[in-house]
């Protein structure tokens, strides 16, 4: 390992500090494998073969200053770029490669001067492909600090690589604010699957434009669930006063975020609360009850509630099933016409019911009987929210768009009368441009 190689190998933490039980560190650059070997001891006693991209290996991270001291147990995943591309999917663009007549580099060693593991073949500089290693450890602050200190001791530069592509930029931005383990897993998987898929589509455009456009549409249409997991989604609850919206939200998130009262109009402005269902980060919005009122403060609260409703990913109409349907029932349902991500919660199922889903004009709308007071139906409502978001399919082992920026970009390509070009895809997603 030469000084130039170690200095151009970067280590960075990709998950937010103290936000989860795990932390993901990325080591990228020419010396990524050899530095990782100095720190990580597989439980099997043998490192994965260098060609086994993305294979997970369990073991222990050792303090390079003292081989008998363990920093933490965890996982490593080797990532290797395409040797012909000059850039890996982690956005590493490498060093200038020497000419054919340049002297061969010395056998790589770790930070203690020991030869690299024999499982890693020794190659010339112009054969060394871009490399990176993902390391997963427990998320405690002290564990992460010791890992970074050990990586720096072995010669890595602490900080992100100087040049990354747009997919990798999205992945790092979202990993830094990921709220659930499921989000971390999805982003880590899609950063590679999506890069491979865009490379395939870019090549396909040269021979079969219609097939390439179809592939882009498949990506766009299947992105909703992945975006919800990676970036989170907003769920707005609306309906007439005293329908039990606040009590229902409190029951779903498991704590009191909204004040509740038998007096109609208690919620005087929209209130939000963050939670997660099955690893999907959700922002629940409790809006003021919709009604005609002469109170200017309540009127403004209702107007603000409509604003939140327009931008919500999922809309939940909460109605009281223990009283007759509200007189403006049809007017409330009109807010569902332009979106398919809607659900009706017929609330207060713990009381004698005056009406049921049969009274709803459109039988295609999803309806759930709930009770915020007894928790009945809250699990079913949570499942309905995940289904409406498409989160049931977000863990499939196939490429998906995982950021709203990516969705907007693909939409712009598909709406262009000339269609996308392979050059455009390559420039937007594989080169270090603004994203």
N, C-alpha and C positions, 0 to 999 in steps of 0.2 A: 504494500500500500504506500504509494508515494505521497509526499506532503500536499501536492496539488490535488490529488484525488480525494484525500480526506477533507481538505479545506472546501472542496466543491461538493461535498456530501452534506445534505441538510437534514436536520431533525426538527420536527414540529409536532405540537399537540393539536389534534384535530377535533377533540370534543371539549365542551365548555367546562371550565374548572368547577369542581364541586357539584355539578348538576346531575350526576348519575353515578351508578355503582361501578361503571367501567370507564376507562380512559383509552383512547386510541392514539398512538403515536406513529408518525410516518417518518421513515428514514429513506431518503432518496438521493441517488448519486452513484458515482463509479465505485465507491467503497462501501456501499450499503450492506452487501452480504458479509464482507469481512469484518466490519464493525459489529454487525449483529451477532456473528459467530463468537466474538469476544465476550458478549454479554449473555447469550442465551444458550442454555444446555437442555436439549430435548430429553424428555423422559425415556425415550427409546434408546438414547445414546447415539443416535445417528441423525444427521440433518437430512431434510428432504432433498431430493435431487433438484438441481438448479432449474431444470426444465419444467418442474411440476408447479406451474403457475397457479396461485391462489389456494394451494393446499395448506390447510391449517395444521400446525404442529404445536403440541402442548409441552411445556417444560418450565424451567425456572430461569429468571434473570439474575445473574451473578454480578456482584460488585467487582469491576475489573481490577481494583486495587487489592482485593482480598478474595480469592476464589472460593473460600469457605463461607462467605457471607452472602446470603440470598436477599435480593431486593424484594422480589415478589414472584409468584407463579403467574403464568399467563400463556398467551398464544402468539405465534408469529405466522404471517402469511407472506410467502415470497411472491413478488410481482416482477415480471420481466417484460420489457417492451419488445416490440418487433425489431430484430437486429437490422432490418433493411430500412426502417423508417427514420432512424435518427432521433426519435422521440418516443418515449413510453407513454402509456395511457395515464400515467401520473403527472404528465406535463414536463418531464425532465428532458432537457434538450442537450445535455452533455457538454463535453469539452471538444475543442477542435481535435480531429484525429490526425496522427502523424502520417507522414508519407511512408511508402513501402520501404525505403532505405533507412528509416529511423531505427535506432537501437531498440532491442526488446526490453520491456520493463522487468524489474526484478520480481521474483516470486512474491505475491502479496502476503503480508503478515498482519496479525492483529496488533492491538495497541501495546501488548506486552512483548512483541517481537516474535511470537510463535507463528509457524506456518499456518496458512488457512487450512480448513478441513479438507482432506483429500477428495471428498465427494464433490467439491467444486473444482471443475477443470481449470487449469491455468491457460490463459489465452493471451494473444498479443493485443496491444491497445486498440488496433483497428478492428478487432473481433469482439471487444467487450461491448455487450449491448447495454442500454440504459437499464438501471436496476432500482428497485425500491422494496422495502420491507415494512409491512404493517405490524405493529406490536400492540397487543391488547393486554392491559394490566388492570388492577383494581383502581378505582377513581379517586382514592384519597390524595389530598394535596401533597403530603410528604412522599408518597410513593412516586408520584409524577415528578416531583422535584429531584428525587434521587435518580430516576431514570434519565432525566435530562442532564444531570451532572455526570452520570456515567457515560452517556453518549458524547458529551463535550470532552471528557477525559480521553476518549478514544479518537478524538480528532474531528468529530462532526461539528458543523456550524449550526448553532441553534437558531431556527427561523425557517420560514418557507423557502423553497427554491425560487430563484429570481424570475422564472418564466414558467407559466402554467397555462393550459388551454382553458376554454370556457367551461367545459363540463367539469373539469377539476376545480375551477374557481367556484362553480355552484356547489360542488360537493364540500369543499372546505368551508364555505360560508354557512351552509346548512348544518354541517357537523358541529361547527362552533356554537350553534344554538339549539342542537338537537335535545329534545325533552324526554325521549323514551329510547329504550334499547332497540325496539323495533325500528325506529327511525334511523339509528346508527347503522343497523344491519342493512337496511334497504339502501341507504346512501352509499355505503361501502361497496355493496354489490353492484349497484347501477352505474357507479362511476366507471366501471370497466365494461359491463355489458352494453351500455349505451354508446360508449366510444367505439366499440367493435361494430355495433349496428349502423352507426352513421358512416363508418368507413365502408361497410358493405353497400349501403345505399348510394354513397358517392360513386362507387365503382359501377353499380347497377345503372345509374343515370347515363353512363356512356353507351350502354347497349340496349336497355329496355326502360324508356322513360315512364311508361304507364305502370310497370311493375314497381319502379322506385317511388312514384307518387302514391301508389296503393300502400306501400310499406310505411310511408310517412303518415298516411291517414290512420293506419293501424296504431302507430305510435301515439298520435294525437288522441284518438278515441279511447285508448286504453290507459291514459295518463292520470285520470281523475283520482284514482285510489292512491297511486304512488305519490302524487303531489300532496294529498291530504296527510299521508304518513310523514313525509319529509318536512313539509312546511306548516302543517296544522290546518284546521278548517274552522269555520265559524258557523255556529248553529243558533238561529234566532227563534225565540219563542214569542208568539203573539196571539192575540185573541181578546175577547171582551173582559172587562174588569171582573175580579173575583172568580175567575175560572180555575184558579189554583196554579198559575204559571210559576210563581216564585217557590211555592212549596214543592212543586214537581222538580224544578231545577235543583233545589237543595237536596232532594232525595237522590237525584242522579249523581251529584258530585260528592255526596256523603258529608256535607257540612252546610252550615247556614251562610249563604252569600247574599241573600235578599231578605229583607224584612217581610214578614207575613202577618196578615190580619184579616179578620172577617169583614172589615170595612172595605168596600170597593174603592179602587183608586189609590191604594197604599203606595204602590210603586209610582213615584213621581218623575222618574227619569229612567233611561235604560241602564241596567247594571250588568257587568260582565264578570265571569269567573272562569278560570282555567282548570281543566281536568284532562284526563286521558281515558279512553275506552279501548281495551285490547291494543294498547300501544299507539293509538292514534291521538295526537294532541288536539284538544277541542277547546274552543273559546265559546262558552255558553252566554248568550245575551238574553236578558230578561227585559222585555219592553213594557212600557206602561199600557194598561188596558185600553183598548180602542173603543171610544164612545164619543158622542157629541156632548160637549160640556161648555159652560160659560166661564170656567176657571182658566184664566190666561196661562197660568203656570202648568196646569195639566194639559192644556192644548199644545203648548210647546213641547212637553214631554212626549206626547203622542206623535207629534211631527218628527221628533228626533228618532223615535222608535221606527217609524216608516223608513227613514234614511238607513238605519242599520239593517232593516229587513231587505232592502233592495240589493245590498252587497253580500248578504249571507250565502254561504255555500249550501246550507240546508235550512228550510223553513218549517217550523212546527206550529201548527194552528192548535191551540189548546182550548177546548170547549168543555163546559160543565155538563156532564151527562145526567146530573140529578135534577136539572131544570129543563124546560122546553128549549129547543134551539133558539138562538138569538134572532130577533127580527131582521137583522142585517146579515143573516147567514150567507146569502148569495154574494153580497158585496165582499165579505171576508174571503170567500173562495176565489174571487177574481184575482187575488194576489198569487194564486197558484198557477195561473194559466200559462205563464211564460217560462216556467221552470219545471223540470221533472223531479227535482230533489225536494220533495214535499212530503209531509206526513201530518195526519190529523190525530191528535191525542184526545180521546174522549175521556176526560178526567173525572175524578171523584167516584171511581168504580166501587168504593167501599160503601157508598150510599145507594138507596133504591134508584134505579135508572129510569129516566123518562123517555129516552130515545136511544137509538143504536146506529151503527154504521149504515143500516139500510136506508136511513133518511138522507144520506148524502147523495146528491144528484149524479156524480161521476163515480161509478163503482171501481174505477181504475186507481183511485187514490188510496194509498196505504193508510190504514187506520189501526190504532192500537188503543185498547182500553187500559187506562192507568189510574193509579191513585198515589199522589204524592204523600199522602198521610200514612198509608199502610205499605208503601213501596211496591204494591202490586203493579205489574206491567212495566216497571222501570227498566228491567233487563231487556224485555222485548223492545222497548223504545230505543234503548241503546243499540241493539242489534239492527233495528230499522235504520238508524242514523248511519251506521257503518255500511250497510247495504246501499243506501242512497249515495254515499260517497264513493262507492266502488272499492272500499278498502278490503273487501273479502278476497280480492284477486291481487292485491298489491305485493304479496310475497312470492308470486309466481317466478320461476327461474327463467325469465325472458326479459329482453330490454324494454324499459319504460322511461318516458320523460318524468323527471322527478322534481322539477321546479317550474314555477309559473313563467319565468323568463323563457325557458325552453319551449313551453307550450305556445307562448306568444310568437316566438321565432318561427316555429313550424307552421303556425297559422298564417304568418306573413308569407312564407314560401308557397303554401298551398293556394293562397288567394292571389298570388302574382299570375297574371295571364300567361306569362312566359314560362312559369314553373321554376323550380329550383335548379341550380346547376351544381355539378360536382365540385367546381372551384369554390362556389359560394359556401357549400357545406364544409369544405376543408378549411376555408378561411375563418368561418365563424366558430368552428368547434375544435380545431386542432392546432391553431396558432395562437400566440399570446396577444390577443386584442382585447379591447374593452368589452365586457360581457354584461 
